[in-house]
């Protein structure tokens, strides 16, 4: 690794049992691992409730971004994984709550499943540092 790349650390780290870094800061860019509705202790939040899972996912994104020296307003790209595309309209509305113009670049895909069966949404992020 170069001296311009450093792992983003959080404590406690709910991703540690899975051998996943919360994210990396490379120069002024932050690359976050996929964030989902898992609380700091590693427990699933909001099983069966898309809006609750989305709120926890964005809380996790905010936490990792802050640890890396950034914030949600600096997100330039998101990739959103949904287990059920019927949640697409709710995701469009959520963009308006969780982001402000200029909107980040965005890709949404439906997947058969996420890492844990109760998860309904996962979001990975690329952001610039503050």
Secondary structure, DSSP 8 states (H G I E B T S, - for coil): --TTEEEE--SS-TTGGGT--SEEEETTEEEEEEE-SB-TTS-B-STT-HHHHHHHHHHHHHHHHHHTT--GGGEEEEEEEES-GGGHHHHHHHHHHH--SS--EEEEEE-S--SSTT--EEEEEEEE--
